[in-house]
Amino acid sequence: MLQWIDHQGKKILRMDVNGMDIQSYVKEVHAGLDTILASKPTPNSVLLFVLGEQPKGALDEAKEAWKVFQEGAKGLMKAQAVVGLTGFKRVVAQLVLRNLYFAVSEEDAKDWLVRQ
């Protein structure tokens, strides 16, 4: 589920991918990019918070979706935080995503994002 939230006066795009199957997950990542582009952001201004992991056994599809996201949002992202990503998926995320913070909670993620 995508929604713009306000935290300490900053606008953050919140993407909750908990419990999604791979098709829904990929659609949500693409919808996130569409949502960002529709908001017509200024360069280096978008804050993104992702809650949850990609579905098990779908690493290639998830990785490709995030590559498309990063290419489409190039120059727009200021910082990104994620909660719930562990193990090998965390390593892959570090390779694909830039300015990525691994938060311990939703509040930690939002607080870190507004400090960027």
C-alpha positions, -999 to 999 in steps of 0.1 A, spaced: 0 0 0 13 34 -10 6 66 8 22 100 12 26 107 49 38 138 68 64 134 95 78 164 113 68 186 84 84 164 57 66 145 30 75 108 29 63 82 5 54 51 26 53 17 8 40 -12 28 48 -45 10 42 -69 39 25 -101 29 24 -94 -9 30 -121 -35 56 -114 -62 31 -100 -87 16 -76 -62 51 -67 -50 64 -58 -84 32 -38 -92 36 -19 -59 72 -10 -67 62 2 -102 32 21 -87 57 38 -63 77 51 -92 45 63 -109 34 80 -77 67 98 -73 68 110 -110 31 122 -107 40 144 -78 65 163 -100 92 165 -73 122 187 -74 156 170 -79 170 152 -49 139 157 -28 120 124 -25 120 105 8 109 69 6 101 45 34 96 8 26 80 -15 52 85 -53 47 104 -78 26 100 -89 -9 83 -123 -13 105 -154 -7 120 -170 -38 115 -141 -60 148 -123 -58 154 -118 -95 119 -102 -101 122 -80 -71 158 -69 -80 147 -60 -115 117 -40 -103 139 -20 -80 164 -14 -108 136 0 -130 125 21 -100 160 35 -94 165 43 -131 131 60 -133 136 80 -101 172 89 -109 181 123 -96 149 126 -76 156 104 -45 171 121 -15 171 91 9 154 57 14 148 37 45 136 1 49 123 -19 78 122 -57 78 149 -65 53 174 -91 65 201 -116 54 210 -120 17 181 -97 6 196 -69 26 230 -74 8 212 -73 -26 193 -42 -16 226 -25 -8 239 -33 -42 207 -20 -60 196 10 -39 216 41 -30 211 62 1 195 33 19 191 31 57 182 -1 74 159 10 102 149 -9 133 113 4 134 89 26 114 96 55 137 133 51 133 129 51 95 108 83 95 130 101 120 162 92 100 145 103 67 136 138 80 172 143 92 185 139 57 
